Amino acid sequence: MVRTRRYLTGSVGSRHRDEAFGDPYELPPDRAYAETCASIAEVMLGWRLLLATGESGYADDIERVMFNGVLPSLSRSGTEFFYVNPLQRRTHRSSDTAADGRRAPWQACACCPPNLMRMLSTWRQYVLTSDDTGVQVHQYADAGFQSSDVELTIATGYPWAGRIVVTVVRAPDRPWALSLRVPGWCRSATLTVGDGPAEAVTAGYATRSRTWRAGDRVVLDLELPVRLIEPHPRVDAVRGCVAFERGPIVYCIESADLPDGETLEDVRYDPDGVVAATPRPDLGDGVVGIDVPAAVAGSRTTVPAIPYYTWGNRGDGGMRVWLPRQAVSGDHALGLS
């Protein structure tokens, strides 16, 4: 499922008929079914596999699906919902149905809204676990934890900022282990315990075992550069395209951010330009967008990319996650220069 039948957003289901998987690498962005309930099921499955194995990759998958497969289904107002979650919506369309990317206040088959509310309201149960060896932190958010003999607080601006601070409030007088997940997408991270030096850590769980005292702090710093993503070469539908991620967030281009007169389908990624992160307070507190170098009608410019989960809140224009590369000299499409 993950290797050959899953979208970049973590969502699954490429065939509307029978709500089904397609063939391996059959992942058309505009016809993605990517049902909200299926993404929620992925989180539940990933959680059970994480509990059974302790492997960080399952926590990575939960994070990807939550931010990019589950959250997009909810509007900013909290009153409208996607049943399906396409990765592309054309500017000019022959119809406007829910499958074309418009949130609705309800659906005839009303599985997604209540399922989504249950998922969000129980999200705190997915943040960390504890056992006889210690505490394992799997997801990052401002949070607190208490057991019979351990109390922790977590403070962070994640996913927009990469610093996670864990403070010990109460601890037993014996050694126990604190484990923090270093996401698989992170290429550079450091862990600092108390007044000690910052130590480089790699993907997986950074674990430190000691007799912890009240007031001890552990700081995990994750670098959050913008990453350019290329599709698997067997995914025919997006061959020659690129996408962008920062931290756990997948980004998209939306018509609402383009200047008047520019059409989404005319935008091409310009590999000679510089991609840069930029604040987007209009989309929420702390939200970070991306300025993508682009070419439109032969002219170089930049276009804003927004977190995919925020799309569809500013009108019914076009959207796409996968952006075609700028054609090199001599390239033609459909026989037209």
C-alpha positions as CSV (number, residue, x, y, z in Angstrom):
1,M,0.0,0.0,0.0
2,V,2.7,2.5,1.0
3,R,5.2,1.7,-1.7
4,T,3.0,1.5,-4.8
5,R,-0.6,2.7,-4.0
6,R,-0.4,5.7,-1.8
7,Y,-0.5,9.4,-2.7
8,L,2.2,11.9,-1.5
9,T,-0.4,13.1,1.0
10,G,-0.6,9.7,2.6
11,S,-4.1,9.2,1.2
12,V,-5.2,6.0,-0.6
13,G,-7.7,5.0,-3.2
14,S,-7.3,6.0,-6.8
15,R,-10.6,4.7,-8.2
16,H,-14.0,6.2,-7.4
17,R,-15.7,3.0,-8.6
18,D,-15.9,0.6,-5.6
19,E,-13.8,3.1,-3.5
20,A,-10.9,1.0,-4.6
21,F,-7.1,0.8,-4.9
22,G,-5.9,1.0,-8.5
23,D,-3.0,-0.9,-10.1
24,P,0.5,-0.3,-8.7
25,Y,1.5,3.3,-9.3
26,E,-1.9,4.2,-10.6
27,L,-2.1,7.6,-8.8
28,P,-3.8,10.3,-10.9
29,P,-3.9,13.5,-8.8
30,D,-7.1,14.9,-10.3
31,R,-9.0,11.6,-10.0
32,A,-7.8,10.7,-6.5
33,Y,-10.5,9.3,-4.4
34,A,-8.4,9.6,-1.2
35,E,-11.4,9.2,1.1
36,T,-11.1,10.9,4.5
37,C,-12.3,7.8,6.3
38,A,-9.6,5.7,4.6
39,S,-7.0,8.1,5.8
40,I,-8.4,7.8,9.3
41,A,-8.2,4.0,9.0
42,E,-4.6,4.3,8.0
43,V,-3.9,6.2,11.2
44,M,-5.6,3.5,13.3
45,L,-3.7,0.8,11.5
46,G,-0.4,2.6,11.8
47,W,-1.0,3.1,15.6
48,R,-1.6,-0.6,16.1
49,L,1.5,-1.5,14.2
50,L,3.5,1.1,16.1
51,L,2.3,-0.4,19.4
52,A,3.1,-3.9,18.2
53,T,6.6,-3.1,16.8
54,G,7.9,0.1,18.3
55,E,9.2,1.1,14.8
56,S,9.4,4.8,14.2
57,G,8.3,4.5,10.6
58,Y,4.8,3.8,11.6
59,A,4.8,7.0,13.7
60,D,6.1,8.8,10.6
61,D,3.2,7.4,8.5
62,I,0.7,8.5,11.1
63,E,2.1,12.0,11.0
64,R,2.0,12.2,7.2
65,V,-1.5,11.0,7.0
66,M,-2.8,13.2,9.8
67,F,-1.4,16.4,8.5
68,N,-2.0,15.8,4.8
69,G,-4.7,13.1,4.5
70,V,-7.1,13.8,7.5
71,L,-6.8,17.6,8.2
72,P,-7.6,18.7,4.6
73,S,-11.1,17.3,4.9
74,L,-12.1,20.0,7.5
75,S,-12.7,23.6,6.4
76,R,-11.1,26.5,8.4
77,S,-14.6,27.3,9.7
78,G,-15.0,23.7,11.0
79,T,-18.4,23.4,9.4
80,E,-17.7,21.9,5.9
81,F,-16.1,18.6,5.0
82,F,-14.4,16.8,2.1
83,Y,-15.4,13.2,1.5
84,V,-12.7,12.8,-1.1
85,N,-9.4,14.6,-1.2
86,P,-8.0,15.1,-4.8
87,L,-4.5,16.4,-5.3
88,Q,-5.5,18.5,-8.3
89,R,-8.6,20.6,-9.1
90,R,-8.7,22.1,-12.6
91,T,-9.5,25.8,-13.0
92,H,-12.1,25.1,-15.6
93,R,-14.3,22.1,-14.9
94,S,-17.3,20.4,-16.6
95,S,-19.0,19.9,-13.2
96,D,-18.8,20.9,-9.6
97,T,-19.5,18.0,-7.4
98,A,-18.0,16.9,-4.1
99,A,-15.6,14.7,-6.0
100,D,-14.2,17.8,-7.8
101,G,-12.9,19.3,-4.5
102,R,-15.7,21.3,-2.9
103,R,-16.3,20.9,0.9
104,A,-19.9,20.3,1.9
105,P,-21.7,20.9,5.2
106,W,-22.8,17.3,5.1
107,Q,-22.8,14.3,2.8
108,A,-25.5,11.8,1.8
109,C,-23.2,9.1,3.1
110,A,-22.2,10.8,6.4
111,C,-19.3,8.7,7.5
112,C,-16.6,11.3,7.2
113,P,-17.7,14.2,9.4
114,P,-18.3,12.2,12.6
115,N,-15.3,9.9,11.9
116,L,-13.1,13.0,11.5
117,M,-14.5,14.6,14.7
118,R,-13.7,11.4,16.6
119,M,-10.2,11.3,15.2
120,L,-9.4,14.9,16.1
121,S,-10.9,14.6,19.6
122,T,-8.8,11.4,20.3
123,W,-5.6,12.7,18.8
124,R,-4.0,13.2,22.2
125,Q,-4.0,9.5,22.6
126,Y,-1.5,9.1,19.7
127,V,1.1,11.6,21.1
128,L,3.1,9.3,23.4
129,T,3.2,6.0,25.1
130,S,4.8,4.7,28.3
131,D,5.9,1.3,29.6
132,D,8.2,-0.1,32.3
133,T,11.2,1.3,30.5
134,G,10.1,4.9,30.2
135,V,8.2,7.3,28.0
136,Q,8.2,7.4,24.2
137,V,7.1,10.6,22.4
138,H,5.7,9.9,18.9
139,Q,4.0,13.1,17.8
140,Y,4.7,16.7,18.6
141,A,2.4,19.3,20.0
142,D,2.0,21.4,23.2
143,A,1.1,18.7,25.7
144,G,1.3,17.3,29.2
145,F,1.7,13.8,30.5
146,Q,1.1,12.2,33.9
147,S,1.5,8.7,35.2
148,S,1.8,7.5,38.8
149,D,5.4,8.6,39.0
150,V,6.3,10.6,35.9
151,E,5.1,14.0,34.8
152,L,6.3,15.8,31.6
153,T,5.4,18.9,29.6
154,I,6.0,19.3,25.9
155,A,6.3,22.8,24.3
156,T,6.8,23.4,20.6
157,G,5.8,25.5,17.6
158,Y,5.7,22.3,15.5
159,P,5.1,21.7,12.6
160,W,6.1,25.3,11.6
161,A,9.1,25.4,14.0
162,G,11.4,22.5,14.6
163,R,12.2,22.9,18.3
164,I,10.6,20.6,20.8
165,V,11.3,21.1,24.5
166,V,10.4,18.4,27.0
167,T,10.6,19.3,30.6
168,V,10.5,16.9,33.5
169,V,8.0,18.0,36.2
170,R,8.1,14.9,38.4
171,A,10.2,11.7,38.2
172,P,11.0,8.6,40.3
173,D,14.3,8.2,41.9
174,R,15.5,5.6,39.5
175,P,16.8,5.5,35.9
176,W,14.2,5.5,33.1
177,A,14.4,6.2,29.4
178,L,12.9,9.2,27.4
179,S,12.6,8.6,23.7
180,L,11.9,11.3,21.1
181,R,11.1,10.5,17.5
182,V,13.3,12.0,14.9
183,P,11.1,11.9,11.7
184,G,12.3,10.1,8.6
185,W,12.0,13.2,6.5
186,C,14.5,15.1,8.7
187,R,18.1,15.2,7.4
188,S,19.7,17.1,10.3
189,A,18.7,17.1,14.0
190,T,20.3,17.6,17.3
191,L,19.4,16.6,20.9
192,T,20.4,18.6,23.9
193,V,20.0,17.2,27.5
194,G,20.2,19.8,30.2
195,D,23.3,21.9,30.0
196,G,25.1,19.3,27.9
197,P,26.3,19.8,24.3
198,A,24.0,19.4,21.3
199,E,24.4,15.9,19.9
200,A,23.6,15.0,16.3
201,V,20.8,12.4,16.1
202,T,19.3,10.5,13.1
203,A,15.9,9.2,12.1
204,G,14.3,6.9,14.5
205,Y,14.0,7.4,18.3
206,A,16.6,9.4,20.1
207,T,16.7,7.7,23.5
208,R,18.4,8.9,26.7
209,S,18.3,6.9,29.9
210,R,19.2,8.4,33.3
211,T,17.8,9.3,36.7
212,W,15.8,12.3,35.7
213,R,15.1,15.2,38.1
214,A,12.3,17.8,38.2
215,G,13.4,20.7,36.0
216,D,15.5,18.6,33.6
217,R,15.0,19.7,30.0
218,V,15.5,17.9,26.7
219,V,15.6,19.9,23.5
220,L,15.2,18.3,20.1
221,D,15.9,20.6,17.2
222,L,14.8,19.5,13.7
223,E,15.9,21.4,10.7
224,L,13.0,22.3,8.4
225,P,14.3,23.2,4.9
226,V,12.0,23.1,2.0
227,R,12.3,19.8,0.1
228,L,11.7,19.3,-3.6
229,I,10.0,15.9,-4.2
230,E,10.1,14.0,-7.4
231,P,7.5,11.3,-8.1
232,H,8.3,7.7,-8.6
233,P,9.1,7.2,-12.4
234,R,6.3,4.7,-12.7
235,V,3.6,7.2,-11.7
236,D,2.6,8.2,-15.3
237,A,0.1,10.9,-14.2
238,V,2.7,13.2,-12.7
239,R,5.9,12.3,-14.7
240,G,7.9,15.5,-15.1
241,C,6.3,17.2,-12.2
242,V,7.7,18.2,-8.7
243,A,6.1,18.8,-5.4
244,F,7.2,20.6,-2.2
245,E,7.3,19.6,1.5
246,R,8.5,21.4,4.6
247,G,8.7,19.3,7.7
248,P,5.7,16.9,7.7
249,I,3.6,19.3,5.5
250,V,2.8,18.8,1.8
251,Y,2.2,22.0,-0.2
252,C,0.1,23.0,-3.1
253,I,-0.5,25.9,-5.5
254,E,-4.0,27.5,-5.5
255,S,-5.6,29.9,-7.9
256,A,-6.4,32.3,-5.1
257,D,-2.7,33.1,-4.8
258,L,-2.1,33.9,-8.4
259,P,-2.2,37.4,-9.9
260,D,-5.2,38.4,-11.9
261,G,-5.0,37.0,-15.4
262,E,-2.8,34.1,-14.6
263,T,-4.2,30.6,-14.9
264,L,-2.9,27.7,-12.7
265,E,-2.5,25.4,-15.6
266,D,0.0,27.8,-17.2
267,V,2.4,27.8,-14.2
268,R,5.6,25.8,-14.4
269,Y,8.3,25.2,-11.8
270,D,11.5,27.1,-12.7
271,P,14.5,25.0,-11.4
272,D,16.9,27.9,-11.8
273,G,15.1,29.9,-9.0
274,V,15.3,29.7,-5.3
275,V,12.6,28.1,-3.1
276,A,12.0,30.0,0.2
277,A,9.8,29.6,3.2
278,T,7.6,32.6,4.0
279,P,5.1,33.4,6.8
280,R,1.4,33.0,5.9
281,P,-0.5,34.5,8.9
282,D,-3.6,34.8,6.7
283,L,-3.9,31.0,6.8
284,G,-3.5,30.6,10.6
285,D,-1.3,31.4,13.5
286,G,2.3,30.5,12.7
287,V,1.5,29.0,9.3
288,V,4.5,28.9,6.9
289,G,4.1,29.0,3.2
290,I,6.6,28.6,0.3
291,D,7.6,30.9,-2.5
292,V,8.1,28.7,-5.5
293,P,10.2,30.0,-8.5
294,A,8.0,29.7,-11.6
295,A,7.6,30.5,-15.2
296,V,4.3,31.8,-16.6
297,A,4.0,32.5,-20.3
298,G,7.8,32.5,-20.6
299,S,8.3,35.1,-17.8
300,R,10.1,34.3,-14.5
301,T,8.2,35.0,-11.3
302,T,7.4,33.3,-8.0
303,V,4.1,31.8,-6.9
304,P,3.0,31.1,-3.3
305,A,2.5,27.5,-2.2
306,I,0.3,26.8,0.8
307,P,-0.1,23.8,3.1
308,Y,-2.3,21.3,1.2
309,Y,-4.6,21.0,4.2
310,T,-5.5,24.7,3.9
311,W,-6.7,24.7,0.3
312,G,-10.3,25.1,-0.8
313,N,-11.1,27.8,1.8
314,R,-10.9,30.8,-0.5
315,G,-13.1,30.1,-3.4
316,D,-13.6,27.5,-6.1
317,G,-10.5,28.0,-8.2
318,G,-7.9,25.5,-9.2
319,M,-5.4,23.7,-7.1
320,R,-2.5,21.3,-7.7
321,V,0.1,19.5,-5.6
322,W,2.3,18.4,-8.5
323,L,3.7,21.3,-10.5
324,P,5.1,20.6,-14.0
325,R,8.7,21.6,-14.7
326,Q,9.4,24.4,-17.0
327,A,9.9,23.0,-20.5
328,V,13.4,23.3,-21.9
329,S,14.0,24.9,-25.3
330,G,12.6,22.7,-28.1
331,D,10.0,20.9,-26.0
332,H,6.5,20.8,-27.3
333,A,3.2,19.6,-25.9
334,L,0.3,18.3,-28.1
335,G,2.1,19.6,-31.2
336,L,1.9,23.2,-30.0
337,S,4.9,25.2,-29.1
